[in-house]
Amino acid sequence: MKIEIAKIISNGCGIGWADGETYFVPFTIGGEIIEPLDFIKEKNHKIVTDFRLEKASRFRREPFCRHYGSCGGCLFQHIAYTEQLRVKKEILEELFRQSGIRLDAEIEVFTTGEFGMRSRTKIFAENGRACYRSKKSQNLIPIDVCPILHPIFMDKIHEDVVNRSGDIQYEYSAATGDFMPGGKFVRKIVNGKTLKIYENSFFQPSEAAAELMSDKLSEILDEFRPKTAYDLFCGCGLFSATLVENGVRTSGVEIVENACRSFSENLGGRAKIIKMDAYKLNALKKVDLIVADPPRNGLGPKLSELVCRSTGSVVYIACEPPNFVRDLHVFMNNGFKIRKLFLFDIFPDTPHFETFAFLEL
């Protein structure tokens, strides 16, 4: 039996059909033809776990990491990077089509680059070795090198991990040299601004990613010029700092204690911090703009409705595109339209990406 891969879908697998069955095939590219050798049967599809490649795509390349295929971190290393960007844009467009949402804005794609950028990762320390988990498994894969991480960051992890055990959240700044755990915080530099990040405070995977997002927010502020704003799920204050620098009176909403501490020290009283879970908000004052960067769950229907009632302009940043598209129905039903839509590839060689949308009534 032969299966032609139609395209790559949002879980990172290629999809194809044969004999009335749907097959998900990881490590493939649209247009390739494979012969399945083994598979796992799920309720509505089969997941191919081993295959023979009968026809390769012209975009297929040799993976650059020796751990690729066993480590669960990357799924796209076999795809030329420019094609990865096209695939991710296609995945987002398909999510809109499936949801029946008409796009009024072109998706603009931006990247921070493919290699050596990430300065934030979770490592499992076992017997003095740094490990990642294999895909959809608790099996540990010892890692001697990860080309996606900043090389100095990787060296520091190897030096530190001999003294650790279990899951460790590591953080590094190429700009300041700060490393955590070890220090109580890491100082990150974003567009010349120093931001202090305490443990358990959320930050983007690299300073370059944070700069890219802040720059796009600044562009919107230059055009729109709001006077008041909320920053929901504000974390350490990355976007609040950009808002304040553009003369916007800002209130951040955050529940994580160390993130609130980071916010207070980074903003120095220039913005108000509201210490509560944004998901439990029942009311907000009317403001010119709401910036929201929620976790993977997205805003959800209740909070989306509250945001719609509280402003006429929204910047919605999302790391889980299906939940972002789900929430857009609430905004559309309340009269909002997408004015700008950016796709940020800050997770190269994986199916993941960040969306950044500017919505207006």
Stockholm file with secondary structure:
# STOCKHOLM 1.0

chainA/1-361         MKIEIAKIISNGCGIGWADGETYFVPFTIGGEIIEPLDFIKEKNHKIVTDFRLEKASRFRREPFCRHYGSCGGCLFQHIAYTEQLRVKKEILEELFRQSGIRLDAEIEVFTTGEFGMRSRTKIFAENGRACYRSKKSQNLIPIDVCPILHPIFMDKIHEDVVNRSGDIQYEYSAATGDFMPGGKFVRKIVNGKTLKIYENSFFQPSEAAAELMSDKLSEILDEFRPKTAYDLFCGCGLFSATLVENGVRTSGVEIVENACRSFSENLGGRAKIIKMDAYKLNALKKVDLIVADPPRNGLGPKLSELVCRSTGSVVYIACEPPNFVRDLHVFMNNGFKIRKLFLFDIFPDTPHFETFAFLEL
#=GR chainA/1-361 SS CCEECCEECTTSCEEEEETTEEEEETTCCTTCEEEEEEEEECSSCEEEEEEEEEECCTTBCCCSCTTBTTBSSCSCTTBCHHHHHHHHHHHHHHHHHHHTCCCCSCEEEEECCSSSCBCEEEEEEETTEEEEECTTSCCEEECSCCTTBCHHHHHHHHHHHTTCCEEEEEEECTTTCCEETTSSEEEEEETTEEEEEETTCCCCSSHHHHHHHHHHHHHHHHHHCCSEEEEETCTTSHHHHHHHHTTCEEEEEECCHHHHHHHHHHHTTSSEEEESCGGGCCCCCCCSEEEECCCTTCSHHHHHHHHHHHCSEEEEEESCHHHHHHHHHHHHHTTCEEEEEEEEECSTTSSCCEEEEEEEC
#=GC SS_cons         CCEECCEECTTSCEEEEETTEEEEETTCCTTCEEEEEEEEECSSCEEEEEEEEEECCTTBCCCSCTTBTTBSSCSCTTBCHHHHHHHHHHHHHHHHHHHTCCCCSCEEEEECCSSSCBCEEEEEEETTEEEEECTTSCCEEECSCCTTBCHHHHHHHHHHHTTCCEEEEEEECTTTCCEETTSSEEEEEETTEEEEEETTCCCCSSHHHHHHHHHHHHHHHHHHCCSEEEEETCTTSHHHHHHHHTTCEEEEEECCHHHHHHHHHHHTTSSEEEESCGGGCCCCCCCSEEEECCCTTCSHHHHHHHHHHHCSEEEEEESCHHHHHHHHHHHHHTTCEEEEEEEEECSTTSSCCEEEEEEEC
//
